[in-house]
Amino acid sequence: MTPTPPARAHLRAFPGQFARSARFSRGRPHSFIVSDDGRRVLFLRSLSGTDPVSLLWLYETGTDAERPLTDAGVNGYTADARGRHVVVARAGGTLAALDTRTPGPPRPLPGIRDARAPRLSPGGERLAFVRDGALHVARWPGGEDAVLCLVAPEGPDVAYGLPDLVAREEIGREEGYWWAPDGTALLVARTDESGVARRWLTDPAHPERPPRVLRYPAAGTANAVTSLHLVAADGSGARRVALPGRAGEGHPEGPWHAPAFEYLTAAGWDAHGPWASVQTRDQRTVRTLALDPADGSARTLAEEHDPYWVSLLPGTPLRTAAGALVTARVLGDGTRGLAAGAATTPEGLQVREVLGARGEEVLLRAGTDPTEVHVWAWTPGAAPVRLSGPGPGVYEGAVGGPTLVLDGLGPEGRTVRVTGGGRGGAGGGGSAGGAGSAVESRAAVLRSLEETPLVLPRPRHLRLGVRALRSALYLPSWHTAGTRLPVLLSPYAGHGLGLVVRARTWWAAVAQWFAEHGFAVLITDGRGTPGRGAPWEYAIHGDRLTAALADQADALRAAAAAYPDLDLGRVGIRGWSYGGYLAAAAVLRHPETFHAAVAGAAPADRALYNTHWEERFLGDPAVLPEGYRASSLLDDAPRLRRPLLLVHGLADENVSPAHMLRLSAALLAAGRPHEVLPLSGAEHGVMGTPLAAALLRHEVRWLGGALGVAVDEEEG
């Protein structure tokens, strides 16, 4: 269905709506927990698409009804395996408890203060949490007299039960401890950041405030030291796990010259016992270990090697009910798939995440085309069956017992379904690799209260150039053939994220908003982006820019060949994070193709970025400095001859403001005019804050001036 062209008033109002809705994320159900018997589905959702306060909700299968469990905002929650006992986290680290089977508001736990990472045991009889770097346990329902400190604090740089920055932000390991199924013991990570370099973040607009200290391991520097410990829940003892040695220990040349393991990438405790996965500093080897809870010894279950890097697939490794180990595997044709013993998922089905298992059946997110991600069920030895659909979209999921939650974002918006029993519970359809069918079953729909964008996206999905680059082109709704349009590229195009999807995303709405002002907006996912197999991603190994820039230029030329109204004499590019880096690089290295750029939060000096992310692509900066220099932008400063706007949040912990300041200093030293827009107090995710409205308006006016587009001051 073609959206109705937006009214001029809607163009003016869109930036404010975008900011108030936090990129159209408010009002959607999220943070699902499905009880292990499938009877209860817990989730968070605010009361409207602009309400920033989330409440906790319960849907019970068979009732076709959802009800709120809280009437005040919560920051997060934890539940036992049956979804009966729940503890909610509130502002200031305070906690409150409730029982989903009985009415009444949550009961405050006044004896538990300043709690971080609260987590109930599977049976709900104990609650663990971290305070002052130490792990504590309280018996349900809690109270100061019931709190037991399992491991004592060791100072400000050591924490039990919390992930460090690299584990949290790059590896994707958000947990720092894991309960045993019977609730009698925990597997606990100890993180020592004393050797990690410090950074100080300050707000120049408030010089009276002290700076914040951030432990940040830049490429080539020391990481946090992580160890694992088995701890009895009653405080009766703890034992260190015998993990493979930390890389570089005892080696005179440092961490890159010892065949040992530096990163704890995943851990857990299932019915078969505790386990952990570890990765070497060069990221080319991942080993999965079974841990003995009696003596802390470890034995190898699986080991994966890759000459480039071993990709860490969310949800893996996983053990099924019978103990079959499911791991990520690069298949013969380069597909990123799964393996369970000799069985593998079929070639061509690119796996993005493992959601869990029901007996021997593995639930996963995957796609045969990078523009769609569906939920599938795979029993090793059989063909996967698609559960989501039947239409296009990007689906997420949560599973417990026979119940599956399917959270799908398609071209017309979001639908969240709860289905129970049997394969194909959402009535999806089809299989990958041949046999298999989906079985229709009854599904309930959870309300999604997101705002509908005032400007609805109108993408033309394209495959461009010899590499069939997945692209989306957005033209003004009022455009008529023969009217020339300046082109605005709006990519991310970096590793781990694709923007060209068949779904009504926030960035698609933003692209259409820019288009309505008189631009032809082109978004392209080039080499390095997910969903097209390992070799496609490996193209950026050793060089972060050459392939990515070539793909943007190729897509631009191919789009103009198909749509002659695209004016290749007026081409701008905008982006944030890696997309901002790509935008700055475009005008610095290819001014003959790109004529203006807005570069937001651009990591201009790759050596400043963190170890796990940057070393994956460029290696050890002490050994391979040429890759870092070639992938950084500072030496390109004298080449600038196009308009460039640098935008950066001064409180950005992810991409330090130093990137922007160093690039600006290099440009100034080279005598190259440019503009800088510092955002006081803004962090990396500025597009989800109230600043977003003003920033969008400023961008469209700036780009209009640079590319010869008259932008209405009220609409911009």
ABEGO torsion letter per residue (X at the ends): XBBBBBBAAAAAAAAAAAAAAGGGABGBBBGBBBBAAGABBBBBBBABAABABBBBBBBBBGAGBBBBABABBBAEBBBBAAGABBBBBBBGGBBBBBBAABBEBBBBBAABBGBBGBBBBAAGABBBBBBGGBBBBBBOAEEAAABBBABBBAEAABBBGBBBAAAAAAAGBABABBBBAAGABBBBBBBBAAABBBBBBBBAABAABBBBBBBBBBBGBBBBBBBBBBBBAAGAEBBBBBBBBBBGBGBAAEAAABBBBABBABBBBBAAEBBBBBBBAAGABBBBBBBBAAAGBBBBABBBBBAABBBBBBGOBBBBAAGBBBBBBBBAAGBBBBBBEABBBBBGBBBABBAEBBEABBBBBBBABAABBBBBBBBBGBBBBBABOABBEBBBBBBBEABBBBBBBBAAEBBBBBBBEEBGAAGBEEBBGEBEBBBBBBBBBBBBABBBBABBBBBBBBBBEAAGBBBBBBBBAABBBGBBBBBBBBBAGBBGBBABBBBBBAAAAAAAAAAAAGBBBBBBBBBGBBGAEAAAAAAABGBAAAAAAAAAAAAAAAAAAABAABBAABBBBBBBEAAAAAAAAAAAABAAABABBBBBGBBABAAABBAAAAAAAAEBAAABAAAAAAABAAAAAAABABBBBBBBBAABAABBAAAAAAAAAAAAAAGBBBBBBBBBGBBABAAABAAAAAAAAAAAAAAAAAAGBBBBAAAX
